[in-house]
Amino acid sequence: MTPSQETSRSEAAAVDLRSDTVTLPTPAMYERMRTAALGDDGLDGDPTVRQLEDEAARMLGKEAGLFVPTATMGNLIAVLSHTSRQGQVAMEASSHMYMSERAGSTFGGIAYVGIPGVAGAMDLGALEEALQRPGTLRTELVCMETSHANAGGAVLPLDHMQAVWSAAQAAGAHVHLDGARLFNAAVALGVPPDAIARYTDSTVICLSKGLSAPAGSVIVGSTATIQGAKKLRKMLGGTQRQIGVVAAAGLVALQTQVARLAQDHAQARRLSDGLRRIDPQFRVNIPATNILIAELPDTAPDSSAWVRALAQGGLLVRPNGARRLRMVTHRHLGAQAIDLALERFQRLVPVLLGKA
């Protein structure tokens, strides 16, 4: 199936703005999966997995990598790798790790603390306090996220990341990056991926979002960190056998899909520009990457009602709290799909705002 055929198919159906996780593998991925060299990754290793791990580590400027089923597992493994029982992990208060993943901290008896921030960037003064506060749990790890999902795909400035890195180092703490969409951040900043990962001891990337692989993530870090992470992966049930059949798609994703993310960013801006012209009460962010957040007025129905009504009109979106909607552009949404989405929003938004 050609890219134009994929786009035509998606545009003929509902316009799916729920997430870039809905992306399907490319024809090249299917072919690489069909011909992948396989082995037992829990025993003597899978050669395609090793190739993927090496490629991810190389791109991010780290010594080694470890293939894991999900970024959530990868983040948890990183936390367990860098902390001791009753340690503390500091992260921005609206980050995905804090909002959606902190239940995993119970596996290690570790405390997650949320640091207030703006556009996904932690307040450095509050971070310093968490790192140096006497008489409490010691902060052993600081986590960042870029691009930042709950901040509308915001990208952390490199000087902010460097400041976080320096503060953590001075306090004897490690730094981990939830880089599920790190490549979106790199494209938005116009820098190579290792320019972002350099301010971390470990980083997790996700292959199944805008990069379009069907599954999988990679943790990268020092050789010692990854050796310990591999043991933790086994303890958490993350060892997979002939998983090179999936890793093969991840290799193609890294080799062919990174630069293409700029197209998703352009379509997100096109959608944002159009939505902001519909009604000033329907407030939408100007996206740095591929994520849009729409703020709903207090007088309008809540986000769940909007999700249901928009779905009936052929638009699939997700709630992001009671009065926010989240939309994400991806490979299957070309210019025609965005225009179709705007036509449908133009028809439905006035109705939902009670103006039709």
N, C-alpha and C positions, 0 to 999 in steps of 0.2 A: 504494500500500500504506500503510495507516495504521500509527501507532506500535504499536498493540495487536496488529495482524497481524504486524508485524516481531518483536515480543516472543514471540508465540505460536509463530512459526516457529522461532526460536532455542531455545525451551524444549522443543520437540518433538524436537530433535536433541541432539547432545552439547552440554554446557555448556562453551563455549569461553572459558577464562580465560587464554589465552596472552598476549594483548596487546589494547590498545585500537586497534591498527592493523587489526584484523579488521572494524572498523565499515564499513558500507556507506553510500553516499550516501542522503540523505533524498529523498522525492518532490520537494520544493521545489528541491533541488540538480539533479535530473535535468531539471526544467522550465527552470531558469535556464541550464543547459548547452545545452539545445535551442535557446534563443532568443538566446544570447550574441552580441554584436557582436564580429567577429573582424578581425584584421589580422596582419601579419608582424612578430612581436616582435623579429626580428633586423634588420629594416630600419627602417621608420618607426614601428613599435610596434603593439601590440595594445591596443585601447581597454579591453577588459575586464581585461587584465593591469594596465594603468595604474590602473584604478579599484581593483583589489585592493591594489596597492602603496601607493596613497594612503591607503586605509582602514587598512591595517596600520600605516603610519607614524603616522597620526592617533591610533589607539588607544594606541600605545606612546610617544607624545610625541616622535617623531623627525621629521627633515626629509624623509626620502625612504625608499623601500623598493625591493627587488629580488626578483622572483619567481624561485625556483630549484627544480629537481626534488626535492631532498631536503634535510633539515636537515644531513646529513653533508656534502654539498657546500657548504651555506651556512656551516657552521662552518669548513671549510677555507678558503673564500674570505675569511672574516673574519680568520683567522689570517694569510693571505698579505697582506691589506690593511694590517694593523697592524704587521707585522714585516719586518725585513730578513734577508738570508741570514746564517746563523750567529747569529741571534737566539734567545732562549729564551722559552718560553711556560710559565707556571706555572698549575697547575690542581689541584684536589683529586684525590687519588690513586685514588679509586674512581669518578671521574666517567666518563660515557660517552665523552667526548672522549679521556680518557687510556686507558681500558681497551679501547675498541673502534675508535677513529678515529685513533690517533696514527701509524699507518703512512702516513697522508696527509702527515705533516710531511716525508717524504723528498722530496716535490715541491719544497720550498722550502729544503732544507738547514737546517731549523729544529729545535731541540731542545725536546721536551716534558719538563717536570719535574713529578713528582707531589708534592703537598704533603699531609702527613697531615691527616686531619680526623675529625670526629665528626658523624654524621647528615648528611653531605654538606657540612658547613661546614669550610673550611680552618682549620687552626691559624694564628692571626694572627701569632704569634711566628715560626713557620717560614716564613710568607710574607714577613715583613719580612727575614728572613735571605736568602731567595732574591732579593729585590729589591735588597739592598744588599751582597751577598757580593762582595768584590773579587777580581780575578784570574780570574774565570770568565766565561762568556757573560753578556751583559747581558739581564736579563729585560725584554722589551719589551711583553709582553702578559700579562694575568692573566685567566683564564677561570673563570666560575662556572656552576653548573647548578641550575635550580629549575623545577619540582620535580625531585628527584634520583632518577633511575631505580634505581640500585644501592643506594640507601639507603632503599628501601621507599617511594618517593614523598615523601620528606621535603621540607619547604619551608624555604628559607633565611630566617631572620629579617631584617627590613629593616635593623635596626641592624648586623647582621653584613655585609650587602651594602654599607652605607654605609662601614663600617670598611675593607673591602677596596678600595672606590673611593678613599677618602682615602689609603690607603697607596700605591696604584698611582700616583695623581696626584702625590704627594710625590716618588716615584721617577722620574717622567717616563714611566711606562708607561701603556698603554691598557688598557681593560677590555672584555671581550666576554662575553656571556651566552648559553649554550646554553639557550634557553628553549623547547625542543621542547614542553614541557608548562607553559609560563609561565601559561597561563590557568587551569590547575588550581591553581597556586600562588596566583594572584590571588583565586580563589574561596575557597580555604582561608583566606587572610588577611583576606578581606572588604575588599579594596582594589581600585581600578581598575588595569588592567594597566600604565599609565604610572608608577604608584608604584613598581613593580619595575624597569622599564626605565630609570628616571632615573639609576640608579647604573651605567650602562654607556655605552660609546662606540658599541657595536653589539650587536644582539640578533637571534637567529634564533628564529622560531616555526614550529611544524609544524602543518599543517592536516589531516593524515591520521590523527591519533590520535583522542583523544576528541571532537574537533570533527567527525569523520566525513566530511570531504572525501576523495575517492579518491586524491589525490596532491598534493604540493607543499608548499613552505615559503617563507617570506619573510624576507630580511635587512632590518633597518632600521638607520638611522644618519644621520649628517650627509650633506648633499648631496655633499660631496667624497668621503666614504668610499664612498657608493653608486656614484658615477661610476667610481671605481677598481674597485669590485667588479664592475661590469658588464663591464669589460674582462677581468677574471680569469674571470668566468663563461664568456665566449666562448672563452678559452684552454683551459678545462677541458671544453669540449664541452657546456656547459649551456644554450646558446641554443636556444630552441624557437620554432617558427613560429606557427601559429594556435592557440596554447596557451590562448587565452582560453576555449576550451571546457572546460578544466580549472580555470582561474582563477575561472570563474563559480561553480563549486561551493565554492571557497574563500571567495568573497564571502558566500555564504549561510551558510557555517560561522561566519564572524566575526559575522554579523548575527543569527544565531538560536541558536547552539549553546553559547555561552560560559556563560550563566547555568545552562543545563541540566546542566553538569558537577557541580553540587552533588548531583544525583541519583546519579551514579556514586560520589561520595565516601560518600554514605549507604549505598549497597549494599555498598561495600567494608567499611565499619564493621560492617554487619549480618553479612557473611560472616566477618569477623575474630572478632566476638563468639561466633558459633556454633562456629567451628573451635577456639577456645581452651577451649571447654567439653568437647570430645571427649576429649582426653587431655593431661595436663600435659607429656608428652614431645614432643608435636607443638606446638612453640612458634611462634606467629604474632604479628607486630607489630600494634600498634594504628595503623591507617593515618591519615596526615594528609590523604591525597588518595585515589587510586584504585588504589594498588599495595600488594600484600601480599607479604611474604617469610616463608616457613615454614622454620624451622631443624630439621633432622633429627638425631635422636640418633645417636651413633657406632655403636650396636648395630643400627641399622636398615639396610636396603639403601640404596645410594647414590641420588642424585637421578634418574639415568637409569632405574633400575629402578622408581622411583615413577612417573615419567612414563609408562612403558609400562603399568604396572598400572592407573593411574588412567584412562588412555585406554581400556582394555578395559572399564572401568566407566562410560564415558560422560563423563569429565572430562578436558578438555584443559588442561594446565598446561605450564610451561617450567622446565628446570633453571636454576639461578643459582649455578653452582659444584657441587662434588661432593656437598655436604650441605645444599643450599638449594633451595627451590622458589619460583618467582615466579608470582603470580596478579594479573591486572589486570581490574577491572570496567569496563564500557563501556555504551553506549546500548542494546545488544541484550539486556542482562541486567536484567530487572525483578525484582521481589520473588519471584515464583514461581520464576524460574530460580535465584535464590540459595537458596531453600528446597530446591529439587531438588538443587542442588549439595551442600548440607549433609547431606541424606539419604544421598547417595552417599558423601560423605566419612565419615559416621558408620559406614557399613558397611565401608568399605575401610581406613580408618586402623588399626583394631585388627589387621586381618590383616597389614598391612605392618609393624606394630610387633611382630608375633609374639605377639599376645595373644588371637587368636581360634582 
